[in-house]
Amino acid sequence: MRRYAKVLGLIALVPLLALAAVPFWGDKQSRPIDTAAADLKPGQWVWAGDDKSAGPMAVIVSLTEQRAYVYRNGILMAWSTVSTGKAGYETPTGVFTILQKDKDHRSNKYNSAPMPYQQRLTWDGVALHAGGLPGYPESHGCVHLPTGFAQKLFDASTMGMVVVVAEAGHSAADLVHPGALSPIDPSTGKDVDMPLLEDGQPWRWDPSRASKGPLSVVLSRTDRILFVYRDGVEIGRTRIKLGGPDLRSGTHAYVVKAGYVPPAAGSVTPTTPMPEWIGIGVPGSEDDAGAPLPEDLARQVVIPEAFKAQVLPLVQPGTVLVATDASVLPRTTGVHLQVIDADPPER
Protein backbone atom coordinates (compact mmCIF):
# COMPACT_ATOMS: atom_id res chain seq x y z
CA MET A 1 0.00 0.00 0.00
CA ARG A 2 2.85 2.38 0.91
CA ARG A 3 4.62 1.59 -2.39
CA TYR A 4 1.37 2.24 -4.27
CA ALA A 5 1.04 5.63 -2.58
CA LYS A 6 4.60 6.53 -3.59
CA VAL A 7 3.86 5.60 -7.19
CA LEU A 8 0.75 7.77 -7.18
CA GLY A 9 2.79 10.61 -5.70
CA LEU A 10 5.41 10.35 -8.44
CA ILE A 11 2.72 10.27 -11.11
CA ALA A 12 1.19 13.41 -9.65
CA LEU A 13 4.58 15.14 -9.84
CA VAL A 14 5.09 14.44 -13.55
CA PRO A 15 3.00 17.37 -14.87
CA LEU A 16 4.55 19.67 -12.27
CA LEU A 17 8.06 18.69 -13.33
CA ALA A 18 7.16 19.22 -16.97
CA LEU A 19 5.69 22.62 -16.11
CA ALA A 20 8.86 23.60 -14.29
CA ALA A 21 11.13 22.87 -17.26
CA VAL A 22 11.91 26.25 -18.84
CA PRO A 23 14.57 26.32 -21.58
CA PHE A 24 17.32 28.92 -21.65
CA TRP A 25 17.40 30.44 -25.13
CA GLY A 26 20.42 32.15 -26.66
CA ASP A 27 23.76 33.26 -25.26
CA LYS A 28 24.16 33.65 -21.52
CA GLN A 29 26.53 36.62 -21.78
CA SER A 30 26.63 39.85 -23.76
CA ARG A 31 28.89 40.10 -26.78
CA PRO A 32 31.58 42.86 -26.74
CA ILE A 33 30.38 46.43 -27.11
CA ASP A 34 31.89 46.89 -30.58
CA THR A 35 29.99 43.94 -32.05
CA ALA A 36 27.88 45.31 -34.90
CA ALA A 37 24.21 44.37 -34.88
CA ALA A 38 24.56 42.89 -38.37
CA ASP A 39 27.28 40.54 -37.10
CA LEU A 40 25.14 38.96 -34.38
CA LYS A 41 24.25 35.32 -34.90
CA PRO A 42 20.87 33.93 -33.77
CA GLY A 43 20.68 34.06 -29.98
CA GLN A 44 23.46 36.63 -29.56
CA TRP A 45 23.00 40.05 -28.00
CA VAL A 46 24.80 43.07 -26.57
CA TRP A 47 23.89 44.86 -23.35
CA ALA A 48 26.15 47.69 -22.23
CA GLY A 49 24.65 48.08 -18.79
CA ASP A 50 21.95 50.48 -17.75
CA ASP A 51 21.03 53.17 -15.25
CA LYS A 52 17.31 53.79 -14.88
CA SER A 53 17.98 57.35 -13.75
CA ALA A 54 19.74 58.15 -17.05
CA GLY A 55 16.52 58.98 -18.93
CA PRO A 56 13.53 57.36 -20.67
CA MET A 57 13.81 53.99 -22.38
CA ALA A 58 12.28 52.92 -25.70
CA VAL A 59 12.58 49.83 -27.91
CA ILE A 60 12.47 49.44 -31.69
CA VAL A 61 11.90 45.97 -33.17
CA SER A 62 12.77 45.59 -36.84
CA LEU A 63 10.84 42.70 -38.37
CA THR A 64 12.92 43.09 -41.51
CA GLU A 65 16.25 42.76 -39.69
CA GLN A 66 14.95 40.36 -37.01
CA ARG A 67 16.65 42.51 -34.39
CA ALA A 68 15.63 44.65 -31.42
CA TYR A 69 17.26 47.94 -30.42
CA VAL A 70 17.02 49.45 -26.93
CA TYR A 71 17.53 53.17 -26.36
CA ARG A 72 18.07 55.00 -23.08
CA ASN A 73 17.80 58.79 -23.19
CA GLY A 74 17.88 58.69 -26.98
CA ILE A 75 21.08 56.67 -27.24
CA LEU A 76 21.46 53.02 -28.27
CA MET A 77 22.52 50.95 -25.26
CA ALA A 78 21.54 47.37 -26.19
CA TRP A 79 20.61 45.31 -29.24
CA SER A 80 19.72 41.70 -29.93
CA THR A 81 18.61 39.12 -32.43
CA VAL A 82 14.92 38.22 -32.25
CA SER A 83 12.40 35.89 -33.83
CA THR A 84 8.98 37.31 -34.71
CA GLY A 85 5.71 35.98 -36.11
CA LYS A 86 5.77 33.39 -38.88
CA ALA A 87 3.45 33.35 -41.91
CA GLY A 88 -0.14 33.40 -40.72
CA TYR A 89 0.88 34.71 -37.31
CA GLU A 90 2.62 37.94 -38.32
CA THR A 91 3.73 40.32 -35.58
CA PRO A 92 1.78 43.56 -36.04
CA THR A 93 3.63 46.79 -36.81
CA GLY A 94 2.98 50.07 -35.02
CA VAL A 95 3.53 51.87 -31.74
CA PHE A 96 2.79 49.93 -28.55
CA THR A 97 3.30 50.37 -24.83
CA ILE A 98 4.01 47.78 -22.16
CA LEU A 99 0.62 46.81 -20.71
CA GLN A 100 1.69 44.04 -18.34
CA LYS A 101 4.86 42.40 -17.03
CA ASP A 102 5.05 38.79 -15.84
CA LYS A 103 8.42 37.17 -15.17
CA ASP A 104 7.02 33.62 -15.09
CA HIS A 105 4.25 33.87 -17.66
CA ARG A 106 2.93 30.82 -19.51
CA SER A 107 0.82 30.75 -22.63
CA ASN A 108 -2.94 30.59 -22.31
CA LYS A 109 -3.21 29.35 -25.91
CA TYR A 110 -0.31 26.97 -26.54
CA ASN A 111 -0.19 24.21 -23.89
CA SER A 112 1.12 26.46 -21.12
CA ALA A 113 4.33 27.03 -23.09
CA PRO A 114 6.83 29.04 -21.03
CA MET A 115 7.07 32.74 -21.93
CA PRO A 116 9.54 34.02 -19.33
CA TYR A 117 10.10 37.74 -18.82
CA GLN A 118 6.91 38.52 -20.69
CA GLN A 119 6.08 42.15 -21.47
CA ARG A 120 2.66 42.41 -23.04
CA LEU A 121 2.12 44.67 -26.06
CA THR A 122 -1.52 43.77 -26.89
CA TRP A 123 -4.33 42.14 -24.96
CA ASP A 124 -4.83 39.56 -27.72
CA GLY A 125 -1.51 37.86 -27.11
CA VAL A 126 1.42 39.79 -28.60
CA ALA A 127 4.34 40.30 -26.23
CA LEU A 128 8.08 40.51 -25.81
CA HIS A 129 9.47 37.44 -24.04
CA ALA A 130 12.27 34.89 -24.04
CA GLY A 131 11.80 32.23 -26.69
CA GLY A 132 13.23 30.23 -29.57
CA LEU A 133 15.69 31.96 -31.91
CA PRO A 134 16.26 29.93 -35.09
CA GLY A 135 17.37 32.95 -37.14
CA TYR A 136 14.04 33.58 -38.89
CA PRO A 137 10.41 34.38 -37.96
CA GLU A 138 8.91 31.35 -36.23
CA SER A 139 6.73 32.61 -33.36
CA HIS A 140 2.95 32.82 -33.13
CA GLY A 141 3.15 36.62 -33.21
CA CYS A 142 5.27 37.44 -30.18
CA VAL A 143 8.79 38.85 -30.27
CA HIS A 144 11.16 36.15 -29.03
CA LEU A 145 14.31 37.36 -27.27
CA PRO A 146 17.38 35.58 -25.87
CA THR A 147 16.72 34.72 -22.23
CA GLY A 148 19.65 36.73 -20.87
CA PHE A 149 18.63 39.78 -22.87
CA ALA A 150 14.94 39.37 -22.00
CA GLN A 151 15.79 39.30 -18.30
CA LYS A 152 17.83 42.49 -18.49
CA LEU A 153 15.16 44.26 -20.53
CA PHE A 154 12.46 43.12 -18.09
CA ASP A 155 14.44 44.51 -15.15
CA ALA A 156 15.23 47.81 -16.90
CA SER A 157 11.83 48.62 -18.41
CA THR A 158 8.77 50.19 -16.85
CA MET A 159 5.05 49.87 -17.43
CA GLY A 160 4.05 52.09 -20.33
CA MET A 161 7.45 51.95 -22.06
CA VAL A 162 7.13 52.62 -25.79
CA VAL A 163 7.88 49.76 -28.21
CA VAL A 164 7.84 50.44 -31.96
CA VAL A 165 7.57 47.47 -34.32
CA ALA A 166 8.70 48.32 -37.86
CA GLU A 167 8.90 46.57 -41.22
CA ALA A 168 10.06 47.55 -44.69
CA GLY A 169 7.15 48.74 -46.81
CA HIS A 170 5.16 49.78 -43.74
CA SER A 171 7.56 51.95 -41.74
CA ALA A 172 10.13 54.70 -42.19
CA ALA A 173 13.63 53.58 -43.15
CA ASP A 174 15.18 54.83 -39.91
CA LEU A 175 12.82 52.54 -37.98
CA VAL A 176 13.44 49.54 -40.20
CA HIS A 177 17.20 50.03 -39.90
CA PRO A 178 17.74 51.85 -36.58
CA GLY A 179 21.05 53.47 -35.74
CA ALA A 180 22.91 54.75 -32.71
CA LEU A 181 20.61 57.73 -32.12
CA SER A 182 16.93 57.07 -31.52
CA PRO A 183 14.67 58.23 -34.37
CA ILE A 184 11.60 58.39 -32.09
CA ASP A 185 10.26 60.41 -29.19
CA PRO A 186 10.51 57.95 -26.26
CA SER A 187 7.26 59.20 -24.74
CA THR A 188 5.09 58.86 -27.86
CA GLY A 189 6.93 56.69 -30.38
CA LYS A 190 6.51 59.38 -33.04
CA ASP A 191 9.33 60.14 -35.47
CA VAL A 192 11.60 63.02 -34.50
CA ASP A 193 13.41 65.34 -36.86
CA MET A 194 17.21 65.27 -36.59
CA PRO A 195 18.40 67.63 -39.35
CA LEU A 196 22.05 67.72 -40.32
CA LEU A 197 24.09 70.84 -39.69
CA GLU A 198 23.98 73.14 -42.68
CA ASP A 199 27.11 73.99 -44.63
CA GLY A 200 29.10 76.48 -42.60
CA GLN A 201 26.94 75.97 -39.50
CA PRO A 202 29.34 75.12 -36.63
CA TRP A 203 26.75 74.09 -34.07
CA ARG A 204 23.07 74.06 -33.15
CA TRP A 205 21.57 74.46 -29.68
CA ASP A 206 17.86 74.29 -28.81
CA PRO A 207 17.31 73.30 -25.15
CA SER A 208 13.61 74.18 -25.46
CA ARG A 209 13.08 70.81 -27.17
CA ALA A 210 13.46 69.19 -23.73
CA SER A 211 13.44 71.65 -20.85
CA LYS A 212 14.48 69.16 -18.18
CA GLY A 213 15.79 65.65 -17.70
CA PRO A 214 19.08 63.72 -17.67
CA LEU A 215 21.83 64.54 -20.17
CA SER A 216 23.69 62.12 -22.46
CA VAL A 217 26.52 63.02 -24.85
CA VAL A 218 27.85 61.14 -27.90
CA LEU A 219 31.11 61.96 -29.68
CA SER A 220 31.70 60.38 -33.09
CA ARG A 221 35.27 60.58 -34.35
CA THR A 222 34.21 59.51 -37.84
CA ASP A 223 31.46 62.13 -38.15
CA ARG A 224 33.49 64.67 -36.11
CA ILE A 225 30.31 65.71 -34.38
CA LEU A 226 29.26 65.77 -30.73
CA PHE A 227 25.57 65.23 -29.92
CA VAL A 228 23.73 66.24 -26.74
CA TYR A 229 20.49 64.56 -25.64
CA ARG A 230 18.18 65.46 -22.76
CA ASP A 231 15.24 63.31 -21.67
CA GLY A 232 15.62 61.25 -24.84
CA VAL A 233 15.51 64.22 -27.23
CA GLU A 234 18.40 65.83 -29.08
CA ILE A 235 18.90 69.42 -27.92
CA GLY A 236 22.19 70.21 -29.64
CA ARG A 237 25.07 69.11 -31.82
CA THR A 238 28.38 70.64 -32.83
CA ARG A 239 31.24 70.04 -35.20
CA ILE A 240 34.51 69.15 -33.49
CA LYS A 241 38.17 69.07 -34.45
CA LEU A 242 40.47 66.21 -33.54
CA GLY A 243 44.20 66.50 -33.00
CA GLY A 244 47.11 64.37 -31.86
CA PRO A 245 48.56 61.11 -33.13
CA ASP A 246 47.28 58.90 -30.33
CA LEU A 247 43.53 59.27 -30.48
CA ARG A 248 41.88 56.47 -28.55
CA SER A 249 40.16 53.90 -30.75
CA GLY A 250 37.04 51.86 -30.18
CA THR A 251 33.98 52.74 -28.13
CA HIS A 252 34.43 53.97 -24.57
CA ALA A 253 31.95 55.35 -22.07
CA TYR A 254 32.38 57.78 -19.18
CA VAL A 255 30.20 59.18 -16.41
CA VAL A 256 30.52 62.44 -14.46
CA LYS A 257 31.57 62.18 -10.83
CA ALA A 258 30.73 64.75 -8.17
CA GLY A 259 33.85 66.80 -8.82
CA TYR A 260 35.85 68.82 -11.30
CA VAL A 261 39.21 68.60 -13.00
CA PRO A 262 41.73 71.00 -11.37
CA PRO A 263 41.58 74.42 -13.11
CA ALA A 264 45.18 74.27 -14.35
CA ALA A 265 44.42 71.09 -16.25
CA GLY A 266 40.82 71.36 -17.25
CA SER A 267 39.30 74.85 -17.15
CA VAL A 268 37.39 75.40 -20.34
CA THR A 269 35.81 78.77 -19.64
CA PRO A 270 36.65 81.47 -17.07
CA THR A 271 33.67 80.49 -14.92
CA THR A 272 32.86 76.88 -15.86
CA PRO A 273 35.39 74.16 -14.99
CA MET A 274 35.53 70.81 -16.73
CA PRO A 275 33.64 68.09 -14.81
CA GLU A 276 35.54 64.97 -13.78
CA TRP A 277 34.77 62.01 -16.05
CA ILE A 278 35.50 58.41 -15.02
CA GLY A 279 35.34 55.30 -17.16
CA ILE A 280 32.44 52.86 -17.29
CA GLY A 281 33.23 49.18 -17.71
CA VAL A 282 31.26 47.79 -20.65
CA PRO A 283 31.50 44.43 -22.45
CA GLY A 284 34.86 44.27 -24.18
CA SER A 285 36.21 47.30 -22.25
CA GLU A 286 35.79 46.18 -18.66
CA ASP A 287 39.16 47.65 -17.66
CA ASP A 288 37.81 51.17 -18.24
CA ALA A 289 35.78 50.96 -15.03
CA GLY A 290 36.79 53.67 -12.57
CA ALA A 291 39.66 55.03 -14.67
CA PRO A 292 39.69 58.83 -15.18
CA LEU A 293 39.40 60.26 -18.66
CA PRO A 294 43.04 60.87 -19.73
CA GLU A 295 43.76 64.61 -19.83
CA ASP A 296 45.81 64.39 -23.03
CA LEU A 297 42.96 62.66 -24.83
CA ALA A 298 40.47 65.26 -23.61
CA ARG A 299 42.65 68.02 -25.03
CA GLN A 300 42.72 66.35 -28.45
CA VAL A 301 39.01 67.10 -28.91
CA VAL A 302 38.43 70.75 -29.82
CA ILE A 303 34.86 71.96 -29.24
CA PRO A 304 33.63 75.48 -30.05
CA GLU A 305 33.86 77.60 -26.90
CA ALA A 306 30.37 79.03 -27.39
CA PHE A 307 28.89 75.53 -27.51
CA LYS A 308 30.79 74.39 -24.41
CA ALA A 309 29.49 77.43 -22.56
CA GLN A 310 25.93 76.22 -23.28
CA VAL A 311 26.46 72.56 -22.40
CA LEU A 312 28.75 72.49 -19.37
CA PRO A 313 26.37 74.24 -16.93
CA LEU A 314 23.87 71.41 -17.60
CA VAL A 315 26.33 68.59 -16.94
CA GLN A 316 25.73 66.93 -13.57
CA PRO A 317 26.91 63.79 -11.77
CA GLY A 318 25.50 60.85 -13.72
CA THR A 319 25.78 62.50 -17.14
CA VAL A 320 27.11 59.91 -19.60
CA LEU A 321 29.55 60.50 -22.45
CA VAL A 322 30.35 57.97 -25.16
CA ALA A 323 33.26 58.44 -27.56
CA THR A 324 33.41 56.16 -30.58
CA ASP A 325 35.16 55.68 -33.91
CA ALA A 326 31.84 54.76 -35.47
CA SER A 327 29.55 56.92 -37.55
CA VAL A 328 26.23 57.75 -35.92
CA LEU A 329 24.72 59.96 -38.61
CA PRO A 330 21.89 58.41 -40.65
CA ARG A 331 22.50 57.11 -44.15
CA THR A 332 26.25 56.96 -43.83
CA THR A 333 28.64 54.11 -44.50
CA GLY A 334 30.93 52.43 -42.03
CA VAL A 335 30.32 50.77 -38.69
CA HIS A 336 27.48 51.89 -36.47
CA LEU A 337 27.92 53.07 -32.91
CA GLN A 338 26.80 50.30 -30.66
CA VAL A 339 26.13 51.60 -27.18
CA ILE A 340 25.98 54.32 -24.59
CA ASP A 341 24.42 54.27 -21.14
CA ALA A 342 25.88 51.98 -18.50
CA ASP A 343 26.06 51.69 -14.74
CA PRO A 344 28.56 54.08 -13.18
CA PRO A 345 31.35 52.24 -11.36
CA GLU A 346 31.22 51.68 -7.63
CA ARG A 347 32.70 54.53 -5.64
ChimeraX attribute file (.defattr): number of C-alpha atoms within 10 A of each C-alpha:
attribute: neighborCount
match mode: 1-to-1
recipient: residues
	/A:1	6
	/A:2	7
	/A:3	8
	/A:4	9
	/A:5	10
	/A:6	11
	/A:7	12
	/A:8	11
	/A:9	11
	/A:10	11
	/A:11	11
	/A:12	11
	/A:13	12
	/A:14	11
	/A:15	10
	/A:16	10
	/A:17	9
	/A:18	9
	/A:19	14
	/A:20	10
	/A:21	10
	/A:22	13
	/A:23	13
	/A:24	14
	/A:25	20
	/A:26	23
	/A:27	17
	/A:28	14
	/A:29	13
	/A:30	21
	/A:31	18
	/A:32	17
	/A:33	23
	/A:34	22
	/A:35	20
	/A:36	16
	/A:37	23
	/A:38	12
	/A:39	9
	/A:40	16
	/A:41	15
	/A:42	22
	/A:43	24
	/A:44	24
	/A:45	29
	/A:46	28
	/A:47	27
	/A:48	24
	/A:49	20
	/A:50	19
	/A:51	13
	/A:52	16
	/A:53	13
	/A:54	22
	/A:55	22
	/A:56	23
	/A:57	25
	/A:58	28
	/A:59	26
	/A:60	25
	/A:61	29
	/A:62	24
	/A:63	25
	/A:64	16
	/A:65	19
	/A:66	21
	/A:67	27
	/A:68	25
	/A:69	26
	/A:70	23
	/A:71	26
	/A:72	29
	/A:73	30
	/A:74	30
	/A:75	30
	/A:76	25
	/A:77	25
	/A:78	29
	/A:79	27
	/A:80	26
	/A:81	30
	/A:82	34
	/A:83	30
	/A:84	30
	/A:85	20
	/A:86	15
	/A:87	12
	/A:88	8
	/A:89	14
	/A:90	17
	/A:91	23
	/A:92	17
	/A:93	15
	/A:94	14
	/A:95	15
	/A:96	19
	/A:97	21
	/A:98	19
	/A:99	15
	/A:100	15
	/A:101	21
	/A:102	14
	/A:103	16
	/A:104	11
	/A:105	16
	/A:106	17
	/A:107	12
	/A:108	10
	/A:109	8
	/A:110	9
	/A:111	9
	/A:112	11
	/A:113	15
	/A:114	21
	/A:115	23
	/A:116	25
	/A:117	27
	/A:118	28
	/A:119	29
	/A:120	21
	/A:121	23
	/A:122	15
	/A:123	9
	/A:124	7
	/A:125	13
	/A:126	19
	/A:127	23
	/A:128	26
	/A:129	29
	/A:130	29
	/A:131	29
	/A:132	24
	/A:133	24
	/A:134	14
	/A:135	15
	/A:136	18
	/A:137	24
	/A:138	20
	/A:139	20
	/A:140	19
	/A:141	21
	/A:142	30
	/A:143	30
	/A:144	30
	/A:145	32
	/A:146	25
	/A:147	23
	/A:148	22
	/A:149	28
	/A:150	23
	/A:151	17
	/A:152	15
	/A:153	22
	/A:154	18
	/A:155	14
	/A:156	14
	/A:157	18
	/A:158	19
	/A:159	12
	/A:160	14
	/A:161	20
	/A:162	25
	/A:163	24
	/A:164	23
	/A:165	23
	/A:166	26
	/A:167	21
	/A:168	14
	/A:169	9
	/A:170	12
	/A:171	16
	/A:172	14
	/A:173	15
	/A:174	16
	/A:175	22
	/A:176	22
	/A:177	21
	/A:178	23
	/A:179	21
	/A:180	24
	/A:181	28
	/A:182	27
	/A:183	25
	/A:184	24
	/A:185	20
	/A:186	26
	/A:187	16
	/A:188	15
	/A:189	20
	/A:190	13
	/A:191	14
	/A:192	13
	/A:193	11
	/A:194	17
	/A:195	8
	/A:196	11
	/A:197	14
	/A:198	9
	/A:199	6
	/A:200	6
	/A:201	10
	/A:202	15
	/A:203	19
	/A:204	16
	/A:205	15
	/A:206	12
	/A:207	17
	/A:208	8
	/A:209	14
	/A:210	15
	/A:211	10
	/A:212	11
	/A:213	17
	/A:214	21
	/A:215	26
	/A:216	28
	/A:217	27
	/A:218	24
	/A:219	26
	/A:220	21
	/A:221	22
	/A:222	14
	/A:223	16
	/A:224	15
	/A:225	21
	/A:226	20
	/A:227	21
	/A:228	22
	/A:229	24
	/A:230	25
	/A:231	24
	/A:232	28
	/A:233	29
	/A:234	28
	/A:235	21
	/A:236	21
	/A:237	23
	/A:238	20
	/A:239	20
	/A:240	18
	/A:241	12
	/A:242	15
	/A:243	11
	/A:244	10
	/A:245	7
	/A:246	9
	/A:247	15
	/A:248	14
	/A:249	11
	/A:250	15
	/A:251	21
	/A:252	24
	/A:253	27
	/A:254	30
	/A:255	28
	/A:256	20
	/A:257	18
	/A:258	11
	/A:259	13
	/A:260	15
	/A:261	14
	/A:262	12
	/A:263	13
	/A:264	8
	/A:265	12
	/A:266	17
	/A:267	15
	/A:268	17
	/A:269	14
	/A:270	8
	/A:271	8
	/A:272	15
	/A:273	19
	/A:274	19
	/A:275	23
	/A:276	18
	/A:277	25
	/A:278	22
	/A:279	25
	/A:280	30
	/A:281	22
	/A:282	26
	/A:283	18
	/A:284	17
	/A:285	17
	/A:286	13
	/A:287	12
	/A:288	18
	/A:289	18
	/A:290	18
	/A:291	14
	/A:292	16
	/A:293	17
	/A:294	12
	/A:295	11
	/A:296	12
	/A:297	14
	/A:298	12
	/A:299	14
	/A:300	16
	/A:301	16
	/A:302	12
	/A:303	19
	/A:304	13
	/A:305	10
	/A:306	10
	/A:307	17
	/A:308	15
	/A:309	15
	/A:310	14
	/A:311	16
	/A:312	15
	/A:313	13
	/A:314	13
	/A:315	17
	/A:316	16
	/A:317	16
	/A:318	21
	/A:319	22
	/A:320	26
	/A:321	25
	/A:322	23
	/A:323	21
	/A:324	25
	/A:325	22
	/A:326	22
	/A:327	23
	/A:328	25
	/A:329	19
	/A:330	18
	/A:331	11
	/A:332	10
	/A:333	10
	/A:334	11
	/A:335	16
	/A:336	22
	/A:337	30
	/A:338	28
	/A:339	31
	/A:340	34
	/A:341	33
	/A:342	23
	/A:343	20
	/A:344	24
	/A:345	16
	/A:346	7
	/A:347	5
